[in-house]
Amino acid sequence: MNSDFVPVIGVSAILLITFGFIAIMRYINYKENMGLAEKGLTRPETKGGKGFLRWGIVIAALGLAFTIGLYPLGFTNGDEYPLHLGPWMLGGFIPLFLGLSLVLLHYLTDKE
């Protein structure tokens, strides 16, 4: 077996499990909504509206941890990249800025 084949299978399996879980949770939510609609009920309104803030903080913290953890990889490649920031840093920057955008969205759409 080729040694490059193992990481591809690993990453594919992780993505498949993650997106499979998301799809199953969306299907369960859909079935719950349809069950409520058949009975003439509606989903109760959420109080507080802190969903964007909570998820934003969690995702931003995860992105910051990945960014800090991936930064030392830049020192192993010599001086090829400015500030030792290479393409591997996207694994930390994408969730970091996604989380920060959710926090910003929470404060920009605040109704109070």
C-alpha positions in Angstrom: 0.0 0.0 0.0 1.3 3.4 -0.9 2.2 5.6 2.1 0.4 8.6 0.5 -2.9 6.7 0.4 -3.3 6.4 4.2 -3.6 10.2 5.0 -6.1 10.6 2.1 -8.3 7.8 3.5 -8.0 9.3 7.0 -8.9 12.8 6.0 -11.7 11.5 3.8 -13.1 9.4 6.7 -13.0 12.4 9.0 -14.9 14.6 6.5 -17.4 11.9 5.8 -18.1 11.4 9.5 -18.4 15.1 10.1 -20.7 15.9 7.2 -22.7 12.7 7.8 -23.3 13.8 11.4 -24.4 17.2 10.2 -26.8 15.7 7.7 -28.3 13.3 10.2 -28.9 16.2 12.7 -30.5 18.3 10.0 -32.8 15.3 9.1 -33.8 14.8 12.7 -34.6 18.5 13.0 -36.6 18.4 9.8 -38.6 15.4 11.1 -39.2 17.2 14.4 -40.5 20.3 12.6 -42.8 18.2 10.4 -44.2 16.3 13.5 -44.9 19.7 15.2 -46.5 21.0 12.0 -48.8 18.0 11.7 -50.1 18.7 15.2 -50.6 22.4 14.4 -47.8 23.5 16.8 -44.9 25.7 16.2 -41.4 25.6 17.6 -41.1 27.9 20.6 -39.0 31.0 20.2 -35.5 30.9 21.7 -34.8 33.4 24.4 -31.6 35.4 24.5 -30.4 34.8 20.9 -26.9 34.0 22.0 -26.3 31.2 19.4 -24.0 33.3 17.1 -22.0 34.5 20.1 -21.5 31.0 21.6 -20.6 29.3 18.4 -18.4 32.2 17.3 -16.4 32.0 20.5 -16.0 28.3 20.3 -15.0 28.3 16.6 -12.6 31.3 17.1 -10.9 29.6 20.1 -10.5 26.4 18.0 -9.1 28.4 15.1 -6.7 30.2 17.5 -5.5 26.9 18.9 -4.9 25.5 15.4 -3.1 28.7 14.4 -0.8 28.6 17.4 -0.2 24.9 16.8 0.5 25.2 13.1 2.8 28.2 13.3 6.0 26.2 14.2 5.7 24.3 10.9 6.9 27.5 9.2 10.3 27.2 10.8 10.9 23.8 9.3 10.6 25.1 5.7 13.4 27.6 5.9 12.7 31.2 4.8 10.5 30.3 1.8 7.5 32.1 3.2 7.2 35.6 4.8 6.8 35.6 8.5 6.9 31.8 8.3 3.2 31.8 7.3 2.6 29.2 4.7 -0.5 27.5 3.2 -0.7 25.2 6.2 -1.8 28.1 8.3 -5.2 28.2 6.5 -6.2 25.3 8.8 -6.1 27.8 11.7 -7.0 31.0 10.0 -10.2 29.9 8.4 -11.9 28.8 11.6 -10.4 31.7 13.5 -11.9 34.3 11.1 -15.1 32.4 10.8 -15.6 32.5 14.5 -14.7 36.2 14.7 -17.3 36.9 11.9 -20.0 35.0 14.0 -19.1 37.1 17.0 -19.3 40.3 14.9 -22.6 39.1 13.4 -24.0 38.7 16.8 -23.2 42.3 17.8 -24.2 43.8 14.5 -27.6 42.1 14.5 -28.3 42.7 18.2 -32.0 43.7 18.5 -31.8 45.1 22.0 
